[in-house]
Amino acid sequence: RIFVRMNYLLDEFAKIERFSSGAWSLSRVEYRFVDILDHAYDLLLCDRDTFTLKGEESELIVWVDFELFAIAIKNLLDNALKYGKEKPTVVISEHSIEICSLGDEMPEIKRDFSKPFNRAYEGSSAGLGLGLYLTNSIVQKHGFTLKYSYQNESNCFEICL
């Protein structure tokens, strides 16, 4: 599993480079969001029981590039697992996808997702925000919006469709 994960990460870095350089054009097709979510679980090497899922019955359909959008969702799920204190929640609704996890509020300095690195945290084991930068870039390229909020001691990332 470690070698599979390492191979995936190397492949993801190559995709990030292609995406960042503008060499990746979107191939938008209609997908059920739950299929993209399942792929994101596979990328994380976890199963559905790792998260609480709400709104699965909504049958949300999205017009997205499957691989890129799955990477964006995987990054948000990964952060929810890394920084959350309890089982994270995924909420699917007609106009948004929300991923929330109980935890400490994200510092204001880390909330600018338009930059690939957050210089205040370089060298830190807390992360540099590359995943959120990539996620935000993918979401924006699809014409959607990524929002962050802190409510009831939960960090919530919402993709507004």
C-alpha positions in Angstrom: 0.0 0.0 0.0 2.9 2.4 0.7 4.3 1.9 -2.7 0.9 2.3 -4.3 0.4 5.6 -2.3 3.9 6.8 -3.2 3.3 6.1 -6.9 0.0 7.9 -6.7 1.6 11.0 -5.1 4.3 11.2 -7.8 1.5 10.9 -10.4 -0.4 13.6 -8.6 2.6 16.0 -8.5 2.9 15.5 -12.3 -0.8 16.4 -12.7 -0.3 19.4 -10.5 2.5 20.6 -12.7 0.4 20.0 -15.9 -2.5 21.8 -14.3 -0.5 24.7 -12.9 1.3 25.3 -16.3 -2.1 25.4 -18.1 -1.2 22.2 -20.1 -4.3 20.4 -18.6 -7.5 21.3 -20.3 -10.8 20.3 -18.6 -12.6 17.3 -20.0 -16.0 18.0 -18.5 -18.6 15.2 -18.5 -21.7 14.5 -16.4 -21.1 12.4 -13.3 -22.9 11.4 -10.2 -21.1 13.1 -7.4 -21.1 9.9 -5.3 -19.0 8.2 -8.0 -16.4 11.0 -7.7 -16.6 10.7 -3.9 -15.9 6.9 -4.2 -12.9 7.6 -6.3 -11.6 10.2 -3.8 -12.0 7.5 -1.1 -9.9 5.1 -3.3 -7.2 7.8 -3.7 -7.1 8.2 0.1 -7.0 4.4 0.6 -10.0 4.6 2.9 -13.6 3.4 2.8 -16.9 5.1 3.2 -17.1 4.3 6.9 -14.2 6.8 7.5 -16.7 9.7 6.9 -20.3 10.4 7.9 -22.2 11.0 4.6 -25.3 13.1 4.5 -27.4 13.8 1.4 -26.3 10.8 -0.5 -29.8 10.3 -1.7 -29.7 13.7 -3.4 -28.3 12.1 -6.6 -26.3 15.2 -7.3 -25.0 15.4 -10.9 -22.0 17.5 -11.7 -20.3 18.5 -15.0 -16.6 18.1 -14.1 -13.3 16.7 -15.1 -13.5 13.4 -13.2 -9.8 13.1 -12.3 -9.3 16.8 -11.3 -12.5 17.1 -9.3 -11.7 13.8 -7.5 -8.3 15.3 -6.5 -9.9 18.4 -5.2 -12.4 16.3 -3.1 -9.6 14.0 -1.9 -7.5 17.0 -0.7 -10.5 18.3 1.4 -11.2 14.9 2.8 -7.5 14.4 3.6 -7.3 17.7 5.5 -10.5 16.8 7.4 -8.9 13.5 8.5 -5.5 15.1 9.3 -6.7 18.1 11.3 -10.1 16.9 12.6 -10.7 15.5 16.0 -13.6 13.2 15.2 -15.1 11.5 12.2 -15.5 14.1 9.4 -18.8 14.8 7.7 -19.6 15.1 4.0 -22.8 16.9 3.2 -24.2 16.7 -0.4 -26.9 19.1 -1.4 -28.4 20.4 -4.6 -26.1 23.4 -4.9 -23.0 22.5 -2.8 -20.7 19.9 -1.3 -19.5 20.5 2.2 -16.8 18.7 4.1 -16.7 19.5 7.9 -14.5 18.3 10.7 -14.5 19.1 14.4 -11.3 20.9 15.4 -9.4 24.2 16.1 -10.2 27.1 13.8 -7.9 27.6 10.8 -5.7 30.6 11.4 -6.6 33.6 9.3 -3.1 33.6 7.7 -3.8 30.1 6.1 -7.2 31.1 4.5 -5.8 32.6 1.4 -6.1 29.7 -1.0 -5.0 31.7 -4.0 -1.3 31.2 -3.2 0.5 27.8 -3.5 2.6 28.3 -0.4 2.0 30.1 2.9 5.4 31.5 3.7 4.6 31.9 7.4 4.4 28.1 7.7 7.4 27.0 5.5 9.3 24.2 7.2 6.3 23.5 9.4 4.9 20.1 9.8 1.4 21.7 9.8 1.5 21.9 6.0 1.9 24.7 3.5 -1.5 24.9 2.0 -0.5 23.3 -1.4 -3.6 21.0 -1.3 -5.9 23.9 -0.6 -4.3 26.0 -3.3 -4.7 23.1 -5.8 -8.3 22.4 -4.7 -9.2 26.1 -5.0 -7.6 26.3 -8.4 -9.5 23.2 -9.6 -12.8 24.4 -8.2 -12.4 27.8 -9.8 -11.4 26.3 -13.2 -14.8 24.5 -13.1 -16.5 27.8 -12.4 -17.3 26.9 -8.8 -16.4 28.6 -5.5 -14.5 27.2 -2.5 -15.6 28.8 0.9 -14.3 28.2 4.4 -16.3 28.8 7.6 -15.9 27.9 11.2 -19.2 27.0 13.0 -19.9 25.0 16.1 -16.2 24.2 16.5 -16.1 22.7 13.0 -14.0 23.7 10.1 -16.2 23.5 7.0 -15.1 23.7 3.4 -17.9 24.2 1.0 -17.8 23.9 -2.8 -20.6 26.1 -4.2 -21.8 24.7 -7.5 
